[in-house]
Amino acid sequence: MKLHIQVIDKNWRRTLPSFGRYIRKIVACHYPGPRDLVIPEFSVVLTDNKHLQTLNAQYRGYDKVTNVLSFPIPYLYQNANGHTVSFLGDIFMGHDLIVAEARAQQKTVLDHATHLLFHGLLHLLGYDHQTTKEAEIMERLEIDILASLNIKNPYIIQSKS
């Protein structure tokens, strides 16, 4: 596995100081795609709401902030050792919206960010949620991955007490 992490919004370092190391560890252990023939590679960009809104407007036509965007860029190449590497694409995660959503949903920021990381990664692997059937498949994968990390089902709404 080859993973590139870029921190653009320094608030990520304040909120989740070890998030980069955490991402490397959990993705290495819980990567949901094939590993047998190729080395998977992708990037995670930890950025801010303004950047996500700009990308969302530019590439999706929605001039509004979003929590995560995935840009699949499938590309196969041979590395220096002769191994086949499959570059999957880029995941962009917006700090402030993720933090606000976590608080509103009574989740830890780490759990919510982990969910959105895997949500984005599943998009890079070709999963989507445009139809009910696609959403059911993708959500089941997310729930299973998160359960393996001892994170509760993100689709169960917590009631405020």
HELIX and SHEET records of a PDB file:
HELIX    1   1 ASN A   11  THR A   15  1                                   5    
HELIX    2   2 PHE A   19  HIS A   30  1                                  12    
HELIX    3   3 ASN A   49  LEU A   55  1                                   7    
HELIX    4   4 ASN A   56  ARG A   60  3                                   5    
HELIX    5   5 HIS A   95  ALA A  104  1                                  10    
HELIX    6   6 VAL A  109  LEU A  124  1                                  16    
HELIX    7   7 THR A  132  SER A  148  1                                  17    
SHEET    1   A 4 LYS A   2  VAL A   7  0                                        
SHEET    2   A 4 ILE A  39  THR A  47  1                                        
SHEET    3   A 4 THR A  84  GLY A  94  1                                        
SHEET    4   A 4 VAL A  68  GLN A  78 -1                                        
END                                                                             
